Amino acid sequence: MRVHHLNCGSMQPVATPEGLVCHVLLLETKSGLVLVDSGYGLVDIADPRGRIGPTRRYVRPRFDPEETAIRQVERLGFAPRDVRHVLLTHFDADHVGGLSDFPWAEVHLTAAEAFGVLHPQLLVERERYRPAQRAHGPRLVEHTPAEGEAWRGFGGAKALDAIDPGIVLISLPGHTRGHAAFAIDTGSTWILHVGDAFYHRAQLGEVGKVPLALTAMERAVAFDWAKVKANHQRLAALWAEAAPDLVLVNAHDPALLRRAQER
């Protein structure tokens, strides 16, 4: 399938010189267009206080309507109605804001993440999952990856054949209760989008330094910090393998977005 790498939300947190992006995948499949995450949406731009809340003052989004997924879908020559499915790594505002621009689309996420959104147990969940983000009544489709299944060593995988046989959901909790990654088969390579399982490429071993502001933010919002660190280790091992048929990306590293766009 053809894959488009989009930035659906530039952000400029304090003491983060490169800034952050919202790396969204747009997939052209036989069953229509599919988004992996949705970035910020038009309603976020219209009501940042109600939709994003106090965290907007820390991450400082640009709120550019031209960066929204719906506007980029249109610029690529597609009709918004062609977007049939949205696959969520997790339900944080900068990943789900665009859902309200595609209210007809089915929204796929892990059952664990849906539980955290609808029945928040911890303070970090009550603060991060804002009811305004689902006020439009998104059509949630819950998935429970089987622990017996695996993808390249990651346990808890589920092929989403009903959408496209080249899409695999991978359970990767830590950042949130039910955080997920998605592996996409393009024919010649696999793209593994791991959402917020890590923030910066230096966490995986690339030369450079992780801004302290990012490390602090990652720990402050983590549902399970031990699992976050374990994910870093597993993804660092995958990064070190440098498999020629795998492209590893995350949600917020602008350098990884640029490299993916240039491939």
MIKOL-68587 format. One record per residue (C-alpha): x, y, z negated; residue number from 1; residue in three letters. Coordinates in Angstrom, 1 decimal. Example, Ala and Ser with C-alpha at 12.3 -4.5 7.8 and 13.67 -1.06 7.14 Angstrom:
2
12.3;-4.5;-7.8;1;ALA;
13.7;-1.1;-7.1;2;SER;
This chain:
263
0.0;0.0;0.0;1;MET;
1.1;3.6;0.5;2;ARG;
1.9;5.5;-2.7;3;VAL;
2.0;9.3;-3.3;4;HIS;
3.9;10.7;-6.2;5;HIS;
2.2;13.8;-7.6;6;LEU;
2.9;16.3;-10.3;7;ASN;
-0.5;17.1;-11.9;8;CYS;
0.6;19.3;-14.6;9;GLY;
3.9;21.2;-15.2;10;SER;
4.7;22.0;-18.8;11;MET;
7.4;24.0;-20.5;12;GLN;
7.9;23.0;-24.2;13;PRO;
10.3;25.0;-26.3;14;VAL;
13.9;23.9;-26.0;15;ALA;
13.2;21.6;-23.1;16;THR;
15.2;23.3;-20.2;17;PRO;
14.0;20.9;-17.4;18;GLU;
10.4;21.2;-18.5;19;GLY;
8.0;18.3;-18.1;20;LEU;
5.6;17.1;-15.4;21;VAL;
2.5;14.9;-15.3;22;CYS;
3.6;12.2;-12.9;23;HIS;
0.5;10.7;-11.3;24;VAL;
0.4;8.0;-8.6;25;LEU;
-2.1;8.2;-5.8;26;LEU;
-2.5;4.7;-4.2;27;LEU;
-4.1;4.1;-0.8;28;GLU;
-5.7;0.7;-1.2;29;THR;
-8.2;-1.3;0.9;30;LYS;
-10.9;-0.6;-1.6;31;SER;
-10.3;3.2;-1.6;32;GLY;
-8.0;5.6;-3.4;33;LEU;
-6.7;4.8;-6.9;34;VAL;
-5.1;7.2;-9.3;35;LEU;
-2.6;6.1;-12.0;36;VAL;
-3.4;8.7;-14.7;37;ASP;
-5.0;12.0;-13.7;38;SER;
-3.0;14.8;-15.3;39;GLY;
-4.7;18.1;-16.1;40;TYR;
-8.0;18.9;-14.4;41;GLY;
-10.0;21.9;-13.4;42;LEU;
-12.0;21.9;-16.5;43;VAL;
-8.8;22.0;-18.6;44;ASP;
-7.8;25.2;-16.8;45;ILE;
-11.3;26.7;-17.4;46;ALA;
-11.3;25.8;-21.1;47;ASP;
-7.8;25.1;-22.4;48;PRO;
-8.7;25.7;-26.1;49;ARG;
-11.7;23.4;-26.1;50;GLY;
-10.1;20.7;-23.9;51;ARG;
-6.5;20.6;-25.1;52;ILE;
-6.6;22.2;-28.5;53;GLY;
-3.6;23.4;-30.5;54;PRO;
-1.0;21.1;-28.7;55;THR;
-1.2;23.4;-25.7;56;ARG;
0.8;26.0;-27.7;57;ARG;
3.6;23.4;-28.0;58;TYR;
3.7;21.8;-24.6;59;VAL;
2.7;25.1;-22.8;60;ARG;
1.1;23.8;-19.6;61;PRO;
1.2;25.9;-16.5;62;ARG;
-2.5;25.3;-15.8;63;PHE;
-2.2;25.7;-12.0;64;ASP;
-5.3;24.6;-10.2;65;PRO;
-3.2;23.6;-7.1;66;GLU;
-1.5;21.0;-9.3;67;GLU;
-4.7;19.2;-10.2;68;THR;
-5.2;15.8;-8.7;69;ALA;
-8.4;16.8;-6.9;70;ILE;
-6.8;19.7;-5.1;71;ARG;
-3.8;17.5;-4.1;72;GLN;
-6.1;14.7;-2.8;73;VAL;
-7.8;17.3;-0.7;74;GLU;
-4.5;18.7;0.7;75;ARG;
-3.5;15.2;1.7;76;LEU;
-6.7;15.0;3.9;77;GLY;
-8.8;12.8;1.7;78;PHE;
-12.3;13.4;0.3;79;ALA;
-12.4;13.4;-3.6;80;PRO;
-15.2;10.8;-3.3;81;ARG;
-12.6;8.4;-1.8;82;ASP;
-11.1;8.1;-5.3;83;VAL;
-12.8;5.0;-6.6;84;ARG;
-10.7;4.0;-9.6;85;HIS;
-8.4;5.7;-12.2;86;VAL;
-6.0;3.5;-14.1;87;LEU;
-5.0;5.0;-17.5;88;LEU;
-1.7;4.4;-19.2;89;THR;
-3.5;6.0;-22.3;90;HIS;
-6.1;8.6;-23.2;91;PHE;
-4.0;11.6;-24.2;92;ASP;
-5.3;14.9;-22.8;93;ALA;
-2.5;15.4;-20.3;94;ASP;
-3.3;12.0;-18.8;95;HIS;
-7.1;12.2;-18.7;96;VAL;
-7.9;15.8;-18.1;97;GLY;
-8.5;15.2;-14.4;98;GLY;
-11.1;12.5;-15.1;99;LEU;
-14.0;15.0;-15.1;100;SER;
-13.1;16.0;-11.5;101;ASP;
-13.8;12.4;-10.4;102;PHE;
-16.9;11.5;-12.6;103;PRO;
-18.0;8.7;-10.2;104;TRP;
-14.7;6.8;-10.5;105;ALA;
-14.3;3.7;-12.7;106;GLU;
-11.7;4.4;-15.4;107;VAL;
-9.6;1.4;-16.3;108;HIS;
-7.8;1.0;-19.7;109;LEU;
-6.9;-1.6;-22.2;110;THR;
-9.6;-2.6;-24.7;111;ALA;
-7.3;-1.6;-27.5;112;ALA;
-7.0;1.9;-26.1;113;GLU;
-10.7;2.2;-25.7;114;ALA;
-11.2;1.2;-29.3;115;PHE;
-8.7;3.8;-30.5;116;GLY;
-10.5;6.5;-28.4;117;VAL;
-14.0;5.6;-29.5;118;LEU;
-13.3;4.5;-33.1;119;HIS;
-10.1;6.3;-34.2;120;PRO;
-8.6;4.9;-37.4;121;GLN;
-5.5;6.9;-38.1;122;LEU;
-5.0;10.7;-38.3;123;LEU;
-2.8;10.7;-35.2;124;VAL;
-5.7;9.1;-33.3;125;GLU;
-8.3;11.6;-34.6;126;ARG;
-6.1;14.5;-33.6;127;GLU;
-5.1;13.3;-30.1;128;ARG;
-8.5;12.0;-28.7;129;TYR;
-10.6;15.0;-28.2;130;ARG;
-14.4;14.3;-27.5;131;PRO;
-14.4;17.1;-24.9;132;ALA;
-12.2;14.9;-22.6;133;GLN;
-15.0;12.4;-22.3;134;ARG;
-18.0;14.6;-22.6;135;ALA;
-18.8;14.0;-18.9;136;HIS;
-19.4;10.3;-19.7;137;GLY;
-16.6;8.5;-17.9;138;PRO;
-17.3;4.9;-16.7;139;ARG;
-14.8;3.0;-18.9;140;LEU;
-13.7;-0.5;-17.8;141;VAL;
-11.8;-2.3;-20.5;142;GLU;
-9.1;-4.9;-19.9;143;HIS;
-7.5;-7.4;-22.3;144;THR;
-4.2;-8.7;-20.8;145;PRO;
-3.6;-12.3;-21.6;146;ALA;
-0.6;-12.8;-23.8;147;GLU;
0.3;-15.9;-21.9;148;GLY;
0.8;-14.0;-18.7;149;GLU;
4.0;-12.1;-18.0;150;ALA;
5.5;-9.7;-15.4;151;TRP;
9.3;-9.6;-15.3;152;ARG;
9.5;-10.5;-18.9;153;GLY;
6.8;-8.2;-20.2;154;PHE;
4.1;-10.2;-21.9;155;GLY;
0.5;-9.3;-21.8;156;GLY;
-0.1;-8.7;-18.1;157;ALA;
-3.2;-8.8;-16.0;158;LYS;
-3.5;-8.6;-12.2;159;ALA;
-6.3;-6.2;-11.2;160;LEU;
-7.2;-8.2;-8.1;161;ASP;
-10.7;-6.7;-8.0;162;ALA;
-9.1;-3.4;-7.2;163;ILE;
-6.1;-4.6;-5.2;164;ASP;
-3.9;-7.7;-5.6;165;PRO;
-0.8;-5.5;-5.7;166;GLY;
-1.7;-3.9;-9.0;167;ILE;
-0.7;-5.4;-12.4;168;VAL;
-1.7;-3.9;-15.8;169;LEU;
0.9;-4.5;-18.5;170;ILE;
0.2;-4.0;-22.2;171;SER;
2.9;-1.7;-23.7;172;LEU;
1.6;-0.4;-27.1;173;PRO;
3.5;1.9;-29.3;174;GLY;
3.0;5.5;-28.1;175;HIS;
-0.7;4.8;-28.6;176;THR;
-2.7;1.7;-29.9;177;ARG;
-3.4;0.4;-26.4;178;GLY;
-0.8;2.1;-24.2;179;HIS;
-0.3;0.3;-20.8;180;ALA;
2.0;0.4;-17.9;181;ALA;
1.1;-0.4;-14.3;182;PHE;
3.2;-2.3;-11.7;183;ALA;
2.4;-1.5;-8.1;184;ILE;
3.5;-3.6;-5.2;185;ASP;
4.3;-1.5;-2.1;186;THR;
5.4;-4.4;0.0;187;GLY;
9.1;-3.6;-0.1;188;SER;
9.4;-2.5;-3.7;189;THR;
7.6;-2.5;-7.0;190;TRP;
6.9;0.8;-8.7;191;ILE;
6.6;0.4;-12.5;192;LEU;
4.8;3.4;-14.1;193;HIS;
5.3;3.2;-17.8;194;VAL;
3.5;6.4;-18.9;195;GLY;
4.8;7.7;-22.2;196;ASP;
6.7;4.5;-23.2;197;ALA;
9.7;6.8;-22.9;198;PHE;
10.0;10.6;-22.3;199;TYR;
13.5;11.1;-20.9;200;HIS;
15.8;9.1;-18.6;201;ARG;
18.7;9.4;-21.1;202;ALA;
16.7;7.2;-23.5;203;GLN;
17.3;4.4;-21.1;204;LEU;
21.1;4.9;-20.8;205;GLY;
21.5;7.5;-18.0;206;GLU;
24.2;10.1;-18.7;207;VAL;
22.7;13.1;-20.4;208;GLY;
21.1;14.2;-23.7;209;LYS;
17.5;13.9;-24.8;210;VAL;
16.3;17.3;-25.9;211;PRO;
15.6;17.2;-29.6;212;LEU;
12.2;18.8;-29.1;213;ALA;
11.2;15.8;-27.0;214;LEU;
12.4;13.3;-29.6;215;THR;
10.6;15.1;-32.3;216;ALA;
7.4;15.3;-30.3;217;MET;
7.6;11.6;-29.4;218;GLU;
8.0;10.5;-33.0;219;ARG;
5.3;12.9;-34.3;220;ALA;
2.6;11.5;-32.0;221;VAL;
3.6;7.8;-32.0;222;ALA;
1.0;5.3;-33.1;223;PHE;
3.7;2.7;-34.0;224;ASP;
7.3;4.1;-33.9;225;TRP;
8.9;0.6;-34.3;226;ALA;
7.1;-0.5;-31.1;227;LYS;
8.2;2.7;-29.3;228;VAL;
11.8;1.9;-30.1;229;LYS;
11.4;-1.7;-29.0;230;ALA;
9.9;-0.4;-25.7;231;ASN;
12.9;1.8;-25.2;232;HIS;
15.2;-1.2;-25.6;233;GLN;
13.3;-3.4;-23.2;234;ARG;
13.1;-0.6;-20.6;235;LEU;
16.7;0.2;-21.0;236;ALA;
17.6;-3.4;-20.3;237;ALA;
15.4;-3.2;-17.2;238;LEU;
17.0;0.0;-16.1;239;TRP;
20.5;-1.5;-16.5;240;ALA;
19.6;-4.4;-14.2;241;GLU;
19.2;-1.8;-11.4;242;ALA;
17.1;-4.2;-9.4;243;ALA;
16.9;-2.9;-5.8;244;PRO;
13.3;-3.9;-5.5;245;ASP;
12.1;-1.9;-8.5;246;LEU;
11.4;1.8;-9.1;247;VAL;
11.0;2.7;-12.7;248;LEU;
9.1;6.0;-13.5;249;VAL;
7.4;7.5;-16.4;250;ASN;
4.9;10.3;-16.9;251;ALA;
7.0;13.3;-17.8;252;HIS;
10.6;13.2;-16.6;253;ASP;
10.8;15.7;-13.7;254;PRO;
14.1;14.1;-12.3;255;ALA;
12.4;10.7;-12.0;256;LEU;
9.5;12.3;-10.2;257;LEU;
11.8;14.0;-7.7;258;ARG;
13.7;10.8;-7.0;259;ARG;
10.6;8.9;-6.4;260;ALA;
9.3;11.6;-4.0;261;GLN;
12.6;11.5;-2.1;262;GLU;
12.7;7.7;-1.6;263;ARG;
